[in-house]
Each structure stands twice: as C-alpha cells, then as structure tokens.
Amino acid sequence: MFLRAIGRPLMAKVKQTTGIVGLDVVPNAREVLIELYSKTLKEIQAVPEDEGYRKAVESFTRHRLKVCREEEDWEAIEKRLGCGQVEELVEEARDELTLISKMIEWDPWGVPDDYECEVIENDAPIPKHVPQHRPGPLPEEFYKTLETISIAQKESKPEVTSGESQSKA
C-alpha cells in the first residue's frame, strides 16, 4: 500500500522537454489541468445557459476534465485527448479562462432585440490575394430532386381558377 502510494509517482515517466521553444515542461500537468478545468466550469456559469459559447466550452472542458481524472499518466492524457501535449493543454486552459472573463466583460449576447446594425456597402474591388469563397455549383442530383418535389407539389394541389372559391365548406 505504502509503496503504491509513494512509488507510483516516482516510477512515472518524466518528460525532459516539450520540444517546443518557450514551452516548459509542467511536471504536475495533470493536477494543474484538473484545477484549471474545474475553474473554467465554475467561471463559465456567468455566461447565459443558451449561448453557444457556453455550451461548447462546457462540453469540451467536461470531457477533458473527465479524461484527466481517469488517467494518471501524462502520456495517456495526451493520447486520449489527441489535442497536443499536456503543456499545450495547460496554455489553452489558461487562455480559455482569460477569454471567459473578456467575454463576460464584453457581453456579446446582451444585444437588445430592437438593435439595428448599420450595413455599409462598399463597391471597392476585392484585392486579388483575398479569397472570395464563392460556392461551387450544386450537383445535378440536387436539381433533379428539386424538380421532382416541385412537380409533386403542383400535382397534389388542385389549381384554383378565377371562378372557384378557395374554401369549400
């Protein structure tokens, strides 16, 4: 019992370097991640429940927290999450906490219903280096399906002539 409690951390594989310039090894990354993810879940509660940002943050944070609690080894955490090294995850979690406080400050979901946004149209030509993201043509099958649906709707509706009333009692 004693050896298991003391020996496991000592026998754990120690990471020497992240291989990323400027990103130091975090020896207790699992504990740091659990603390950061718990804090993230607590702070995101200030964002309205129905906001997509809150739903997304809660979803991936809960998943990552669950993995960190289930796995003891940093290698297993990295493998199961598939989101980079634990040190990168620590940086991401810290950044997310910073963003949450900024989002609460900015309150982007607090736009009044009667707010009108001014649309500015600019006829200036788009520079050639800027992609225009024009969607490609739809597949031929789409047009065939659309035509079939249109024909079916026309056939199922009886046409009203000018002499007939639309409602029959």
Stockholm file with secondary structure:
# STOCKHOLM 1.0

chainA/1-169         MFLRAIGRPLMAKVKQTTGIVGLDVVPNAREVLIELYSKTLKEIQAVPEDEGYRKAVESFTRHRLKVCREEEDWEAIEKRLGCGQVEELVEEARDELTLISKMIEWDPWGVPDDYECEVIENDAPIPKHVPQHRPGPLPEEFYKTLETISIAQKESKPEVTSGESQSKA
#=GR chainA/1-169 SS CHHHHHHHHHHSCCCCCCSSTTCCCCTTHHHHHHHHHHHHHHHGGGSCTTCHHHHHHHHHHHHHHHHHHHCCSHHHHHHHHCSSCHHHHHHHHHHHHHHHHHHHHHCTTCCCTTCCCCCCCCCCCCCTTSCCCCCCCCCHHHHHHHHHHHHHHHHHSCCCCTTSCSCCC
#=GC SS_cons         CHHHHHHHHHHSCCCCCCSSTTCCCCTTHHHHHHHHHHHHHHHGGGSCTTCHHHHHHHHHHHHHHHHHHHCCSHHHHHHHHCSSCHHHHHHHHHHHHHHHHHHHHHCTTCCCTTCCCCCCCCCCCCCTTSCCCCCCCCCHHHHHHHHHHHHHHHHHSCCCCTTSCSCCC
//
